[in-house]
Amino acid sequence: MPPPFILGLSGYYHDSAACLVGGGEIIAAAQEERFTRIKHDPRFPARAVDYVLQAGGLTPDQIDYVVFSEKPFLKFDRLLETYLAHAPAGLRSFLLAMPPWLRTKLHLPREIRRALGGRLRHEIVFTHHHEAHAASAFFPSPFAEAAILTVDGVGEWDTATIGHGRGHRLELLKTLHFPHSLGLLYSAITAFCGFTVNSGESKLMGLAPYGRPRFADPLLAHVVDLKPDGSLALDLSYFDYCTGLRMTSRKIETLFEGPPRPPEAPLTQREMDLAASIQFITEEAVLRMAREAQRLTGARNLCLAGGVALNGVANGKLARAKIFDALFVPPAPGDAGAALGAALFVHHHLLGHPRGPTGRDTLRGSLLGPAFAHDDIRPVLDRLGLRYERLDDEAALLRTTATAIADGQVVGWFHGRMEFGPRALGARSILGDARHPAMQSTMNLRVKFRESFRPFAPAVLAEDAAQYFDLDGESPHMALVAAVRPALRREPTAAEAALAADPDLRARLGVARSTIPAVTHVDHSARVQTVDEPRHGRFYRLLHEFKRQTGCSVVINTSFNVRGEPIVCTPEDACRCFLATEMDVLVLENFVLRRTEQRLRSAAEREQFIASFPRD
């Protein structure tokens, strides 16, 4: 009997994705946003489905099971109960929410069948959202047994769960229910500080080291009742997310010394202190939940998923606490990854197929998206009239690229299959020299066009990671924040120390805090990616060549995109991003493009040219 093919889906709410599993092997996975170029695209993942089926050589009628990572009727039940409990408040929000539910979301089986051409042979399966999260972390993990902690905004009713995975089974043991949610609390503060919910949380995490947690005690005294087991109860009078169109109510403005920061307004010390405060509470809650998970399961290992698992600072603190021997965070712990979890849940838990942990995860370094051959790329470059050099000798290509990075140039790196999840892990990356003091500002302002305070992540050879960072173990998915080793740190001069209180964050960035200053945050931390050859292939060999040339194993690795756009997927996307920024070099597989050699010189010429690119 051939292995069952299972199509996992997530979406209709946030960050749609599709995943194909065959015989328990993850064949392909991708987010819809990468194809539509709409960040966090919530619509049915039609193009992602097309891709994963093509990657598997399948048509819809060859799929054995389609599984969606949430139970829509339970979610609708929660919405109705919440609105009724607060009626007549929230009428406007209710009227806005109902039409899409009545048109589409309550009819997902029909919508899914229609999107797949009506060619499905079997019924559609729906998992609980947090079951999908738990499965996305445990089943691909290297562990035969583990505790599982899932924490996010909200699924159907659950906002956090503690589970236990053994073999091909998992069980959820304890749950926290809406409206009490650590994820929604973090998102509420994100919105109050002027950032966008569901994408700005990482900005808030990056802002936290600039502040002091002076709001933590007032929050814990008046707003958040944090229990010993990590569960929490929120005073809902401070929030408006149950029925309103805002995350917080006006009552919280008294506690936070004024109204919310308008988007794009200058950041003040208040926002930095709010970020530090909610980060402190989040870390404490996660640690308490983890201790409870260990108490309930007795397991030696922990798997972590849900949107809060993207908080690398909390993850790093959890790893250092040694509550568990080992911690595993998948590359897509949020809603996109729930598509993968749903498919694996059906294969292992519902169908009973065994799994055989080998001591390594089964996620292939998250490289599960499309790849493009040289014959796909060259016509694109020729059609666009771009000048390039082709280097088919990999050693020459790596020498050229490593030399460019070492010379202080910013390099766009496009190789192999695209990453699944929000992090660029060496397939669709922008690279720079971590030793260069001005590189962080250069890349933020001239290439990424994003806030100057945001830190960049280092990619480091796995075998050298302990030389640079206080990291015990691997971090292939860039999920852990660790401290830069004290031996590499640099004491600031008196003039530099005076900048620590400067309200202009750019002034604080001018201080070189270590021998790898471009990836060293103000608190001497870094969100580390460890790079090994089995997972990362050519990217590993590039870092090895950079080390040969410079003696340093660390480069900046940030996602290949600009602010507000998804990570690039196709060669066209990469060329557009390259030309729209002040990136110096673009490496598209074996093709090398240099900005100085392109015929487009002025910004106006580039804008006109980029506008001519085909867009869907």
N, C-alpha and C positions, 0 to 999 in steps of 0.2 A: 504494500500500500504506500503511495507517495506521501511525503510529509504534508501536514496541513499548512496551507498558506493563509495567514491572518493579516488583515488590513486594520491597523489601529488609527483612529481619528481623534483629534481634539479641535475645539473651535466653537464658533458661533457666539463666543463671549469675549475671548482674548487669545491672541497668539495661536492661530490655527496651525495644525501640523498633520502630517500623515507618516505612517511607518509601516513597513512590510516585514513580517517575520515568516520564515519558512523553515519548518522542522526545528524550531527553537532558535535558529540563527537569524540575527538581525541583518537583513539584506540591504535596506535603505531607509532613510528617514530625512525629512526636511520640513522646514516651516514655510507656510504659504507666502509670508512677507518677502522671502528671497526671490520669488518669481514675479510677484505683483509690484514690488518696490514700495509697498505701503507698510510702514513699520507696525508691528504687532497686528497685522491684518486679521480680523476676527471672523471673516466670512468662511464659508465651506472651503476646505483646502483642495480645490479642484486641480490646481496645477501641481501641487505637491503630490496628490494622488496619481496624476498622470506620470510624474517622474518616478515614483516608487514602483509602479506597475511596470514601467518601461525598464527600470533597473532589474526587475525580477523576470523580465520576459513574459509577462502575464497579461491577460485581458480580464475585465471584471468578472466574467462568468467562470474563471478559473480560481477565484477566491473562495476559500472554504468558509471563512467567518469574517464579518465586518464588526468591529467593536468600537463603541464610542465611550469616551472617558468620563462620562457623567450621566446621571439619571435625570433627564429633563423634568419629569413630572414631580420628583422630589424637590428640585430647585424651584419649580413654579409654586409648589406647596409652601415652601419657605417664604417666597415673595408675598404670596397672598396673606399668609398668617401675620407677617410683619406689618403689612399695610393695614390689615384689619385691627391689629393690636394698637396701632397708633392713630387710627382714623379719628377725626377727619384730616389730621395733619398729613402732609405728603400727597395730597390729591394730584397736584401737578406732576410730581414724579411718577405716580401710579399711571396717569394717563399717557405719559411718555413711554413707560416701560411695557404697557400691555400690547400695543399693536404688533411689534415684532414677535412677541410670544404667540399671539393668536394666529399670525400669518405663517410663522416658520418654526419657532423653537419647540412648540408643542407637537409638531408634525415631523420630527427629525427622521423617522424611518422612511416616510414618503420622500422627504427632501434628499436623503442619502441615496435612495434607489433612483430617484430622478437624476441626480448628479452623476451616477454611475451608469446611466443609460438603460436602467431597468433590466440589467443583465445579471443580477445576483441570484444565486441558487438557494441561499439559506437565509434564515431570519437574522436580524441585526441584534447584537448583544450590547447591553449597556452595563458598565461597571459603576460602582461608587467612585467619586472623584478621588478620594483619599486612598482607596484601594489601588487605583491606577498610579497615584504618586508612590505609594509604598512598593508596588511591583516594579516601577521604573528604577528604583534604587536597589532593591534586594536581588531580583532575578539576574541582572547583569553583573552583580558584584562578585568579588573573588571568594565570598564567604559561603560555607555550607549552612551556617546558622548565624543569625544576627538579630539584635534589636533594631526596630525601625521607627524613626521619628519623622512625621510629616507635619509641616507647619506652613500655612499660607493665609490668604485673606479669608476665603470661604469657598467650599465646594457646594454641596446641596445644603446641608446643615452644619457639617463639621468644619472646624477651623484649625484643628490640630489633632493628631492621633499618635498613640504609641502602639506599635505592633511587634510581632515576633515572626521571623521567617525561619523555616527549617526545611531543607531540601527543596521540594517543589511546591510547598504550601506556605501561606502566610495568614496570620490572624491579627485583627485589630483588637487590642485589649482595652483601650481607654481613649475617650474622645473628649474634645472641648467643642462646644456648640456656639453657633452664631446667636447673638451679635457680639459675643465676647471673643476677641480675635487679636492675637499678637500681630499678625500680618496687616490687618486693617488699622490697628493702632499706629504701626510704623508708616503706613500709607497716609494716614490722617496728618501726621506731623510732616511728612513729605509735601503734602498739598499746602499745609499752613506755611511752609518755608518757600512756597512759590514754584515748586517743581511739579512735574506731571506724574500723577499716580500711574503705577504699573510700568514706569520707565525711569522715573526720577529717584527711586529708592537708592540706587547705586551712587548717585550724586550726593545724597544725604550721608551715606556711609563714608564717602570720601571727604566730606566737609567736617565730619565729627572730630578728627584730631586737632582741628584748629580751635575747638571750643573747650569749655569746662562743663561738666554735667550738673550745673547749678539748678536746673529745672527738674532733676530726677526726684529729689525729695518731695517737692510740691505735687508732682505727678503721682507718686506713690501714696501720698497722703490724701489726695482728693479725687484722683481720676482712676487709678489702676490699683486694684487689690490683687497683689501677686502672691499666690499661694505657695506653700513649700514644695508642691509637686510640679511647679511651673505653670499650672493653669492660672487663669486670671479672670477677674470680673471687672468690667468697665462701668463707670458711672455714665450712663448714656445721655445725661443732660449736657455733657460736654461735646457730644457728637451729633451729626445730622445725617449719617450715611444710611440709617434705617429707612428714612422716608424722604429725605431732602435731596437737593442737587449739589450739596456741599458735603465735605467730609467732617468738618467741625462746626459746632454751634458758636454763637457769639459769646457764650458764657466762658469759653476757654480763653478769650482775648484778655480777660482780666488776669488770669493766671500767667499768660505769656506776654504780659506787658505791652499789649497793643494789638492792632489788627494783623491779619496775615500779610506776608510780603507779596506784593504783586509780581507776577512772572517777569523776569528779565530786569527787575529793579536791582540796585546794588545790594550785595550781601552785607549784613551787619553782624556785629558780634553776637547779637541775640540769636540769629539763625544758626550760627556756629555752635552756640551753647545748647540750643534746642536739639541740634543734630547729635551732639555729644551725650545729651541726656537720654534721648530715645535709644541710642546705641547702647548705653550702659544698661538700660532696662531690658533691652532685647537679649543682650549677652547673658544677663542674670537669669532671665526666663528660660533660655535655651539650656543653660547649664542645669537648672533645676529639672527641666523635662528629661534631660539625658540621665540624670541620677535616678529619676523615677523609672525610666525605661530599663535601666540596669537592674533596679530592684525587682521590677515585675518579671523580667525575662531571665535574669542571671547570665545573659549572653556576654561574650568577651568582645564582640565587634558591634559597631553601630552603622546603619545606613540612614542617610538623611536626604529628604526630598521636600518638595513644596517651594513656593517662592521665597520663603525666608531662608532656605538653604543656599540662596545666592549671596547671602551676607557672609563674605569670606572672613571678616574680622571675627564674627561670632564663631564661625567654624574653626578658625585658628585657635581661638581661646579654648574651645571645646577639645580640640586635639591635644593641646598642652595640659589640660586638666587631668588627662590620663584616667578618666572614668572608664574608658574602654581601651583595649589594646590597639584597635585600629578603627579608623573612620573612613567611610566611602560616601562620596557625593558624586552623582552622575553629572555629565556635562550639561544636561538639560533638565534641571530639577523642577522647573516651573511647568506652566500649563502645556507648552509644546511637548515636553517630555512625557506628559500623561498619555499621549497617543502611543508611545512606545510601551509604557507601563500597561496600558489596557490590552495591547496585543500579547504581551508576555504573560499577563494574568490569565488570559484565556488559554494559552498554550500549556502553561504549567499547572496553574491552580484549578481551572475548570476541567481541562481535558486530561490532567494527571500525568503529563509527560515529564519524566525526570530531568534533572539538570545535573551537570557534573562539574562543580567548581574546580578549577585547576590552579588556583592561587593568583590568577590574573583576571581582570574584568573582561567582559566580552564585547566591549563597545568600540573596539578598533580605534581608540584615540578620538572618538566622536566623528571620524571621517566617514560619514554615511550619505553625503550629498552628491550632486553631480560632479563629474570630472570632464575635461575637455581635451581632446587630442590635438596634436600640432596641426593636423589637417583641418580642424575646426577653427583654430586661432588665426592662422596665416591669412585666410581670406578676409577676416574681419580687419586685420591691420592694413592689408592692401586696400580694401574698400574705403577705409577711413584716411588713407594717405599718410599713415604714420611711418616714421623711419625707425628701423630696428636692426638689431644684429641677432643672428641665430647661433647659439652655442650648443651643439649637440654633445660635446664632451662635458660630462657633468663636473669633472674636476675644474675645468676652465670656467664653467658657469659659477660654481661656488666660489672660486678665487675672485672673480669679478665682483660678485655680490658682496662678499665679505670685505673686500677692499673698499667698496663704496660706503658701506656702513662705517668702517673704521675711519674713513675720511670725513665723517660727519654728515653724510648724505642720508636723506630719508628715502627708504626703499619700499615700494609696494610689492608684495610677494604673493604669487598666485600659483599654487601647485596642487595637483591631485584632486581628491574628492573634498567637497566643501564640508565644513564642520556643521554638526547638528547641535543647536543650543546657542546661547547668547555670546559665547566667547570665541574669539579667533585663536586657534591653537596651532597655527603654523601652516594652514592651507590658504586662508584668505586674510593675510596679516599685513600690517604696516610695521616696518622694523627700523630701529635706530640704535645708536651707540649709547648704552647706559652710562658710559663714563663721561659723556659730554655734559658739562654743567648747564648749558642753555637748551638742551634738547627737549626737555619737558615743555617749556614755554613755546619753543619753535613748533613742535608737533601739535600742541593744543590750539595755537592761534593761527598758524599758517597752513596746517594740513587738516586737522580734525574740525576746526572752527567751533570749538566748544569751550566751556568755562576753563579759565587758566588754572584754577586751583586743583583740577582733577588729576590724580596721580596716574602714572602708567605702570603696567605690570611687566615684570621681568620674565623672560624665558631663559632657562639655565640648563646646561647639561645635567642630567639626573645624577651622574656620578660625582659631580662637583658641587651640587646644591648645598651640602653641609658646610662647604668652605665659605659660602656667602651668606647663608640664612640659617636662622635658628629653626630648622625644619627636620623633624624626626620622621623620615619616610618620604613617600612620593606625593606629588600634587599634579598629576598629568592634565587635570581639567581646570586648572587655575582656580581652585575652589577654596584655598587656604591663604590667609594672610599671616605672614611670619615676620619676625624682626630681622633686620640686617645685623650680621655678626658685629659685636662690639669692636673687634680688631679692625674692621673696615670703616668705622665711623670717624667722623672728623669733628673736633670741637670748634664751635663758632668763635670768631673773633668778637671783641667787645662791640664793634659796630654792627656785626651780623646779629648778635644776640639782641640788640636793641630793636631789630626788625620784627622780633617775635610778636610784638603787640601792634604792629602796623596794621591799620584797617584795610589797606590795599594788599590783598592776598598775593598779588604778583611780586610785591617787594619781599615777602617771606619766601617765595620760590627761588629768589636769587641766592639763597644760602645753600652752599654745597654741603650736605650732611654726611656724605660718605664718599668712598672711592667710586661708587656707582650712583652718583647723585640723581640722575634722571629717573630712577626707579625707587628712590628712597623718599618716603613720605615724611611729613614734618615730625611724626612720632617714631621715625626710624623703622617703619614697617614697609612691607611690599606684598602684593598679591602674586604669589609665585606660581609659575608653570614649570614643572620639571619635564625635560624632554629626553626621551629614550628612542633608540633606533627601531625597535619592533613596532612601536605605535606611530612614530612620527617620520621615519624614513629620511627623505631628503632634507627636511628641516633640521633634523638631528645632525646630519652631515654638514649643513651650513654652519651651525653653531660650532662644530668641531673645527671647521676651517677658520672661523673667526677667532677661535682660541689659538690656533696655530699661528695666526698672523699677529695677534695682539697680546696673547697670554691671558685673556679674559674670556670666561665662558658665558657671559651674560649679555643679552641684548634686550632692548625694549620690544615688546610684542603687543600691539594694540590692533583692534579690529579694522579691517579694510573697508572703511566707510567714512562719511562725514556726519556731523551731528544731524539727527533727525531722519537718517536713512538707514535701512537695513544693511548688513554686511553684503558685499558684492557677491554675486553668484556666477555670472557669465563673463567672458572676455570683454563684451561690450560694456558691462557694468564697471569692470576694472579700468578700462580705457577712459570712460567718462569721469570716474573719480580721480584718476591720475591727472587728467587735463584740467579739471576744475579746481585743483589744489596746487600748492607749491611743492609737491612731491618731486624728488630729483630723479629717481629711477623706478621703472616698472619692470619686474621680472614676471613674464607670463609663460609658465613652463620653461621652455628653452629659449624664448625670445626676450631680448633685453632692449628696453626703450629708455632713452635719456632725454630729460626735459629740454636740455640745451640744444638738442638736435632736431626738435620738432619745429615745423614751420610757423606754428602759432606763437607769436611773441606777446602781444598785448592781451590784457584781460578781456577787452571787448571782442577780440578775435576768438578767444577761447570760448566765451559765452555763446557767441553766434554758432560756433562749430558744435558745441555740446548740445545746443538746442535742436540741432539737426539730427541727433541720434534718434533712432526709432524707439518709441516707448509704447508699452501696451496700455 
